[in-house]
């Protein structure tokens, strides 16, 4: 059956420098096996499938797959899926807010021209890791333990362990090794720079260490951590992907209720049909 399909560029202020996402716009009737098989074939970090909502408060439902597994939540798939739904005729209940249903619950989004932002969901795991885990993380990154200034579980679904290094330069210099952890690493740029800090995201897939170009879920949880402990004050910009040839721009803001919002540009790059 032919289904509408787009591939979008998320968190990019210039063409083809953000994180690509494949979206099957009308996925009703596909089995979990069908979705996983197609996500493996696209070979992107994530592929999403848009479905009718099961919660009356939601505008649409999304399922998010990597080439090997389904995720309960992910950031750049949230922005990219909302963009695909809106550009293919989706009409939200509220003109100012889009509500996405996914496995972690309801995610609220707001839009402004080509930019979209989502409200960071609550963490499912927080607090300080034990010392042995921090040492393992340092070894996985090929750095000394003393280079890690702070560490915290900042997991909103994918399993992130957040690490703060002394500078953006130190983050960019990381040469990762094989790892069993899912690590998000950040380091500050000098005061007065365009970006507050540089981010890198590492995870293991079948024994191979991979780096994600631009990661919305990680940026959401890092922002919650940093803003709560007073390291950074919103609004600000974060950068990700520099070390591997991307140029992700993540817009971090807060609202009157102190909720953290993660925003970025989303642009359709491929549009057509797929036979699934």
C-alpha positions in Angstrom: 0.0 0.0 0.0 1.3 3.4 -0.9 1.6 5.8 2.0 2.6 9.5 2.3 6.3 9.9 3.3 8.6 12.8 4.1 12.2 13.1 5.2 12.7 16.3 7.3 15.8 18.2 8.5 15.4 19.0 12.3 17.3 21.6 14.3 19.0 23.0 11.2 19.4 26.7 10.5 21.1 25.8 7.1 20.2 23.0 4.7 21.3 19.4 5.5 23.1 20.3 8.7 20.5 19.1 11.2 19.2 15.6 12.1 17.3 13.8 9.4 14.0 12.1 10.3 11.9 9.8 8.2 8.1 10.1 8.7 5.3 7.8 7.4 2.4 10.2 7.6 -0.5 7.8 7.3 0.6 4.7 9.1 -2.8 3.3 10.2 -2.9 -0.4 9.7 0.8 -1.1 9.9 1.9 -3.7 12.5 4.8 -3.2 14.9 6.8 -5.6 12.8 6.1 -3.5 9.6 7.2 -0.4 11.3 10.4 -1.9 12.7 11.3 -3.4 9.4 10.9 -0.1 7.6 12.8 1.8 10.2 15.7 -0.6 9.8 15.6 0.0 6.0 15.7 3.8 6.3 18.8 3.3 8.4 18.3 6.8 10.1 18.6 7.3 13.8 14.8 7.4 14.0 11.8 6.8 11.8 8.3 7.8 13.0 4.8 6.7 12.1 1.8 8.9 12.5 -1.5 7.4 13.7 -4.9 8.5 15.0 -4.8 9.4 18.7 -6.2 7.1 21.4 -6.4 10.0 23.9 -9.1 12.5 23.1 -6.9 15.4 24.2 -4.2 14.5 21.6 -4.2 15.7 18.0 -2.3 12.7 16.7 -0.3 9.7 17.9 3.3 8.9 17.0 5.4 5.7 17.3 9.2 6.2 17.2 11.6 3.5 16.0 15.4 3.3 15.7 16.7 0.7 13.3 16.7 -1.8 16.2 14.0 -0.8 18.7 11.0 1.4 19.6 11.5 4.4 21.8 9.0 5.9 24.2 10.0 9.4 23.4 12.6 11.3 21.4 13.0 15.0 20.7 13.9 15.5 17.1 11.3 12.9 16.1 8.7 14.9 18.1 9.5 18.2 16.2 9.8 16.4 12.9 6.5 14.5 13.3 4.6 17.6 14.3 5.9 19.4 11.2 4.9 16.5 9.0 1.4 16.3 10.5 0.8 20.0 10.1 2.1 20.2 6.6 -0.1 17.3 5.5 -3.3 18.9 6.6 -3.3 18.3 10.4 -5.5 20.8 12.3 -4.9 21.0 16.0 -7.7 21.4 18.5 -6.0 24.6 19.7 -4.6 26.9 17.1 -1.6 27.8 19.3 -0.8 24.3 20.6 -0.2 20.9 19.1 -0.6 17.9 21.4 1.3 14.7 20.5 0.5 11.3 22.0 3.4 8.9 22.4 4.5 6.2 24.9 5.5 8.6 27.6 2.1 10.4 27.4 1.1 13.7 26.0 3.7 16.2 24.6 2.7 19.8 24.1 4.2 21.7 21.1 4.0 25.3 19.9 4.8 26.7 16.5 6.2 29.9 15.1 6.8 30.1 11.3 9.3 27.3 10.5 10.2 26.8 14.1 8.6 24.3 16.5 9.2 23.7 20.2 8.1 21.0 22.6 7.7 21.2 26.4 10.3 19.0 28.0 8.6 16.0 29.6 9.4 15.1 33.2 12.4 12.8 33.9 11.8 9.2 34.5 15.2 8.9 36.3 17.2 11.6 38.0 19.7 12.1 40.7 23.4 11.4 41.0 25.0 8.2 39.6 27.4 6.2 41.7 31.1 6.7 41.4 31.7 3.5 39.5 29.3 4.6 36.8 31.0 8.0 36.5 34.4 6.2 36.1 32.9 3.9 33.5 31.5 6.9 31.6 34.9 8.6 31.7 36.6 5.5 30.4 34.0 5.1 27.6 34.8 8.7 26.5 38.5 8.3 26.7 38.9 11.0 29.3 40.1 11.3 32.9 37.6 11.1 35.8 38.7 14.5 37.0 37.5 16.0 33.7 33.9 15.4 34.7 32.8 18.4 36.8 29.3 17.1 37.4 27.1 14.1 36.5 23.4 13.2 36.8 20.8 10.9 35.5 18.8 13.0 33.1 16.6 10.2 31.6 13.4 11.2 29.9 13.1 7.9 28.0 16.2 6.9 26.1 18.3 6.4 29.3 20.6 9.5 29.4 23.4 10.0 31.8 24.4 13.7 31.7 28.0 14.7 32.1 29.4 18.3 32.4 33.0 18.9 31.3 35.0 22.1 31.8 34.6 23.6 28.3 33.1 23.1 24.9 36.6 22.6 23.6 37.0 19.5 25.9 33.6 18.2 24.6 34.7 18.6 20.9 38.0 16.7 21.6 36.3 13.5 22.9 37.3 10.4 21.0 34.8 7.8 22.3 35.5 4.1 22.9 33.1 1.2 23.1 30.4 1.8 25.8 27.4 0.3 27.5 26.0 3.6 28.7 23.9 6.2 27.0 25.8 9.4 27.5 25.0 13.1 27.0 28.1 15.4 27.4 28.1 19.2 27.5 30.7 21.9 28.1 30.3 25.7 28.2 31.5 28.1 25.5 33.2 31.3 26.8 30.9 34.1 28.0 29.6 36.2 25.1 29.6 33.3 22.6 26.7 32.6 20.3 26.1 29.3 22.1 25.9 28.6 25.8 27.4 25.1 25.5 28.3 22.3 23.1 26.5 18.9 23.3 27.5 15.4 22.2 25.3 12.3 22.5 26.8 8.8 22.5 25.1 5.4 22.8 25.8 1.8 22.0 24.0 -0.3 19.4 25.0 -4.0 19.1 28.4 -3.3 20.5 29.1 -0.3 18.2 29.4 3.2 19.7 27.3 5.7 17.8 27.0 9.5 18.0 23.7 11.2 17.3 23.9 14.5 15.2 21.3 16.6 17.2 19.3 15.2 20.0 16.1 16.9 21.3 15.4 14.6 24.2 19.0 15.0 25.6 18.9 18.8 25.1 15.6 18.9 27.0 16.9 17.0 30.0 20.2 18.7 30.1 18.4 22.1 30.0 16.2 21.0 32.9 19.3 20.0 34.9 21.4 23.1 34.1 18.6 25.6 34.6 17.5 24.0 37.9 21.0 24.1 39.4 21.6 27.6 38.1 24.4 26.9 35.6 22.6 28.6 32.7 19.6 31.0 32.5 17.1 30.7 29.6 16.7 31.8 26.9 19.9 30.6 25.2 21.2 28.5 22.3 22.9 25.2 22.5 25.1 23.6 19.7 25.4 20.0 18.7 26.9 18.0 15.9 29.9 20.1 15.3 32.4 17.3 15.9 30.8 15.1 13.2 30.1 17.7 10.5 26.6 18.9 11.5 25.4 22.3 12.8 22.5 21.7 15.1 21.0 24.8 16.7 18.8 24.1 19.8 16.7 27.0 21.2 16.1 26.7 24.9 13.5 28.8 26.7 11.2 28.7 29.7 7.6 30.0 30.3 5.8 31.6 33.2 5.4 28.2 34.8 9.2 27.5 34.5 8.6 24.7 32.0 11.5 24.2 29.7 10.9 24.4 25.9 13.2 22.9 23.3 12.8 24.5 19.8 14.4 24.4 16.4 13.8 24.8 12.7 12.2 21.9 10.7 12.3 21.7 6.9 11.0 19.1 4.6 13.7 17.8 2.2 12.1 14.7 0.6 8.4 14.3 0.0 6.5 11.5 -1.8 5.1 8.0 -1.3 6.4 4.7 0.0 5.0 1.2 -0.5 4.7 -0.6 2.8 
